[in-house]
Amino acid sequence: MKKRNQVMLASTLSGLLLMSACGGDSGGSKESQPAKVASDVKRDPVEITFYRPNTGTTDEQFMDLMGKKIKEKFPYVTPKFIPFGTGTSINEVIASGQELDIVILSIGFVAQFQNYNLQTDLNEFIKKTNYDTNRLEKSTFDFIKDYGKGSVFSLPIFTTAEVLMYNKDLFDKFGVSYPKEGMTWDDVYELSKKMSRNEGGTQYYGLMTSVSHMERVNQLSLPFVDPKTMKPVVDSEKFKMFAENFARFYKIPGAIVPKERQGKEADLFLKDRTLAMYAYFNSTMVGAPADMNLDAVPLPSFKEAPGVGSQMYPTLASIASTSKHKDVAFDILAYLTSDEMQEKFAADGTGMPVVNNSKLIESFGRDIPTLKGKNIKAFYPTKPAPISPKTVYDDIVEKPTTTAFREVAQDISDANTAFRKAAEQATKDIEAAAKK
């Protein structure tokens, strides 16, 4: 149970958390080479302090996740971990004067992290060590470069993406064919109608998703906020189309999802087992009950973006600007992206590889019995959507945007009205936040 909790914690977004070989080696014909790590150089003993804001990782979980392996690779390093919790928020840690060397953060915290002046441009260390950035999954590293405007403030260490999971027992029960690879959302809507029914007094539903997470990694790369103007852009025609696509699954005649069940999609899928298909991160299958007969196919695509999967949702590692051991810290970051550690993260279900190596992708979940025989390749988008721009106001805009989706799904409002109201509210909320 402890191992499963660790796996779920490390792979869930949001912490959550959270790659395709797009632009690199999508077919896996060219395997990546391990990153060069200067671990054989004799060094004086050093303590390297790690911190993971906004994720409740314990010291024991950190050691299992990477601490023990780091100590083995770098005997002169003593890893120290500051657990996030009461008294150890990022503001409190900084105010306390505790020295930080490596900060581990989800991509959702990247924009907020810049406010603490803890970033270090890694380009110097990349050049000094001949670190091969071409081996990193392209959409993720493109985002890192674009966000840094040429500077590289972090390296990805593992990732996740959305997938379409389905309960095979329900499809067998109703004699309906399983979802297939290459489907569009329109195809899945028709399939969902077949699976939506009331039988024996039990209401069954076709498909649902976690709306807020689907918004964050949407396949159309739609941002919440324009990074140039810092204005919400959720009332665009594309965003409304995106929302209406998923809202229709919640109001299929004869299987309209009650208001009180919306937002509890995971429970319907894993506990009640009345939801046939669930679009979410693969961490759901990593931590699913052993007696569930689940499998997965790649996320269906929009006809406007054929074959495009979800955005990647990586977990990143940065070197604190205040670190006195930046060279050692970069050696550790390079090691975390080595094939050795990427295989470790993949095999135990912590997260998908962030390097272009098809064998590592196939090793995902190898040490998890419940994933044996599953369609693991579906977890890794062949063509991930470009990661949308991130701003410090994304969380502020996400809330009214998700509310707007619920209003459309519950037929309280039409999309034009709901998302206009969401944009107006988000604008007010941003203005209020900017004055603080």
N, C-alpha and C positions, 0 to 999 in steps of 0.2 A: 504493500500500500504506500509506503514511503516513497518507493521508486516511482510509482504512478503519479503521486502528487508532484514530485519533482518534474516529471515529464510534462504534466499539464501546466505547471507554473511557468516552465521555461519556454513552452511553445504557444501559450495563450497570449493574445494581444491585449493586452492591456491591463494586461499590461501593456500584450496580449500578449503577445505577441505572438516578431514576428517573423533556389532561384533558377529561373529559367536560363537556358543557354542562349537566349535570344541575342542575336548580334555577335555571339561568340561561337558556341558549338551546339546548336540546337539538336543536332543529330548524334552528338557524342563521338564523332569520328576522331577528334583530336583531344586527347586527354591533357589536363593541365599539369603543370609541374609544381612541386611543393615550393612554398615561399622560402626564401633564404633567411635563415635565422642564425644570428651570431651567438649560439649557445655554447660553443666550444671554447670561447675566449675566457681566460681566467679572469674573474672579477671578484671584487670585495663583496661580502655579504650585504644585502640590501633588502629593505622592507618595501613592498609595493602595495599601496592601499587602493582598493577597488570600492566603487560606490555605484549603486543601481537605483536611481530615484524613481519613485512612483511604482515600484514593484516590490511586493513583500517577500523577497527571497531571503531565506535564513542563511546563517553562516554555514551550516551543514550542507544545505542545498548548493550554495556557491562552491564549496569544496568538491562536492560530487560533480557539479557542472563543469568546472574548469580548474579550481584551485589545486587539486591533487596532481593533475596532469602538468600544470605549470611548474609546480615544485619538482616534479620528476625531470622535466626538460631543463629547468634552470635551478640546479641545486643551491645556488647562491642567493636565490630569491625566496623570501618569506611572504607569501600572499596574505594580506590582511583585508577583511571585508567589513564594510559598515552597513549593517542591515537597515533598510528603510522602515521607519515606523515612528512611534511617538518620540519626539525629541530629536529625530534624525531626518526631518524634511531637508530639502536641499538648502533652503535659507538658513536653517538651524545649523547644518553641517558647516556651511561657509562661515557663519557668524562665530562658530566655536573655534575656528582657526585650525581645525583638523586638516592635515595635509592629504591631498588627493593626488593620485597618479593616473588612474584609469577610471573613466566614467562609462558605464554601460547603460544605454538608453534605447527605447523603442523609437521608431521613426516619428511617431506621434508626439514626441517630446523634443524633437530637434529644434523647432522654432523657439520654444521657451528656453531651451538651454543656452541659446546665444545671448540671453539677457544677463547671464552671470559672468561673462568675460572669462570663461574657463576654456575657451577653444584654443587649440594649437594647430597650426598649419603643418600637415604631415609631409608636404612635398619635399622638404629638406631630407627627411629620413628615407623617403621612398627613393630619392636619387642616390643617397649615400649607400644604401644597402642593395641597390638594384632590384628593389621589390617590383614584381611584375603585376601591374594593375590590370593587364589584359586578361588575366585569368579570372577576374571577378565578373559576376553576372552583370551584363551590360546595363540594364535599366536601372539597377540599384546604383552602380558607380556613376552613371550619367547624372542621376539625381544628386549624388554627393558633390560632384563637380559643379553642376549648375547652381546648387544652393550656395556653395562656397564661392561662386563667381571666380573659379580658377583655383581657389584654395581647397585643400582636402582636409576637412576637419575631423574625419572619422573613417574607419573601415568597417564594413559589415562583418558580422561573425556568424550569424545564422538568420534564417528568414522563414516566412510562411506565406501562404496565399489561399484564396478562397477556392472551394471545390464543391461540386454537387454530390452530396452523400444521399444514399437511399436505403430504405429498409426492405431488404429482399423478401422478408416474410410477408409484408403487406402486399407486395406485388404478386407474390405466389398465391396469397389468400384470395385475391380478386382476379387472378388469371390475366394480369396485364404484363406486357413485355417490359423489361427493365429499361431505364434510360440508356442512351447510347452516346458514344463520343461523336462530336461534330454537330450536336443539336443546336438549334437557335432557341431563344426564349419563347418564340411563338410555338415551336415544336413542343417545348416542355409545358407550355400552357395547355395545349391540347391533351397532353399526357396527364397533367394535373387534374383536368376535368374528369378523366376516367377514374382517377383515384379518390376523388372527392365524393363522399357518399355517407349516408347514415345506415348502418347495418346492425341489427340486434340492439338498437337503442344507443349505439356508440357512434359518435360523429368522427369521421375520418377526413383528413385534409390532404391536399395534393402537395403543395410546395409553399414554404415560407423561408424567410431569411432574417438575419439580424440587420435591421435597416441601417442603423448608425454605422456598423462596420462595412456594410456593402457600399454605403456612401463614401467612406474613407478610401476604399480600394476599388472604386467603380471602374468598369472596363472602358469608359469613355474618357478617362483622365480628367474629369470635371473637378475643378477646385471649389472650395467653399468661398474663398476670398481672392480677389484679384491682388496679387502681390505688389503691383505697381501703385494702385490707388488705395489699397486696403479697404475696398468696398465689397460687400457681399455680392456674389454673382449667382445665387441659387434660384433667381426668378427667370433664368434664361430658358429658352425653348428646349434646349437639350437636357437641362436638369429636370424640367417638368416631364419630358418624355421618358427619361430614365426612371423617375418616380412612378409614373403611371404604369410603366412596364411591370413593376413589382406589386403595385397596389391591386391590380386586377386579380392576382392570385388569392387575395384576401376576401374577395367578394364574388366568388363563383356561386351561382345559384344553387341553393340546397346545401351549401357548405360555407356560408358567410362566417368569418372568424369573429367571435364576440369581442367587444372592446376590451374586456378584462383578460382575454387570452393573448392579446397583441402585446408584444414585448416579452412573452414567455415562450418563444418559439423553441428554444432548446429543450424546455421541459416537455413540450408536446412531442418532440422527436425522441428524446432519450428516456423520459420517465413514463409519460402516458402511452407512448408508442402509437399514437394515432396520426402522426404526420409522416407521410410517405417519403418526402424529399426535403432536405434541408441544405440551403446554400450558406456555407460558413467556412471558417478556417479549418484546416485538417486536424487541428488539436481536438476537435470533437470526436473523431475516430480514434485518436491516440488514447483518449481517456474514456472511451465508451464502455459500458458494461460488457463483460466477457460473453454473455449469453445473447447479445444482439447480433443479428445476421445482417451486417452492413457491408456496403461496398460503395465505390465512388466512380464518377466519370468527370472529365474536365468540365469546368463551368461553361454552361451554354453561352453562346455569343449573341450580340446584337447584330441584326442584319446590316446596321450602319458600320459595324466594325467586325466583319467576319473573321472567326478564328482567334480573336483577341481575348485573352483571359483577364483575370483580375490583376490589379497592381500588386507588386510584391510589398510585403510589410515587414521589413528587416529589423533586426536588433543590431545596433551599431555600438562601436567602442571608440571612445575619444581619449586623447591624452590631455590631462588638465594642464592649463597654462602655468599653473603654480608648481607643477611637478619638478622635483630636483633630480629626477632619474628618467628623463625623457628617452634616452637611448635604450635603456633596459625596457621601458614601457613599450617602445615601438617593436623591439624584438618579440615581446609577448603578443602584441597585436598581430604581427606577422605569423607567429606560431598558431594563433587562434584561427587564422585563415589557411593554414597548411592542410594538406590532404589528410594528415593524421587526425587533426582535431575536427575537421569537417566530417570525416567518417564517424568519429565518436559522437558528435552532435546528431548526425543523421540516424545512426544505428539505435541510439537510445530514445529517439523521438523528440529530442530537445528542439530541433528545427531543421529545416531543409538546407542543403549546402548553398553557399553563396559563391561557389566557384564553378567553372565550366568543366565538369567531369561527370559524364553520364553514369559511371560505375558508382559514384558516391550518391547520386540521385536514387539509383536502384537500391541502395543500402538503407534507405530511410525506413525506420521501424523494424529493422532486422532483429533487434533484441526484444521486441514486444510481441508476445504470442498472439494477441488478438488481431494483429495486422498481417499475420502469415496468410499468404495466398490472396491478399487484396490487391486492387489495381493501384499500386503505389505511384506509377507514372502519372496518374491523373492529378496527383497532388502538386505537380510542378508544371505550371503553364508553359506550353510550347512557345507561345508568343505573349508574354505579359504586357499589359498596358503600360505605357510610360507613367512613372510616378508623378502625380499631380503636385503642383507647388504647395508648400506648407507655410503657414503664417501663424503668428502668435494668437490670432483671433479665430482660428479654425474651430476650437472647442465652443466658443461663444456662438458661432453661426450654426454649428451642428445641431444644437438643441432646438431652436425654432424650426429648423429644416426637417428634423425628424418628426416634430409635432405636425408640420404641414403634411408630411407623408401619411401620418395616422388619420388626419382629417379627410384626406382623399380616399384612403382605404376604407374608411367607415362611412363614406358618402355624406360626410358633414359639409364638405366644401368641394368645389371643383379645383383642379390643379392651378389654374390661373390666379384664382382668388387666394388659395392657401399659400402659394409660394410668393405672391406679392406681399402678403401679410408677414411671411417669414423674413423676407428681405428687409421690410420696414422695421420689424422688431430687431433684427440683427444689426441694422445700421445704428439704431438707438443704443443697443448694448455695447457696440464697438466704441461709440462716442463716449459712453459713460466709463468704459474701461480705460480709454486713452487719457482721461482726465485724472485718473488715480495716480 
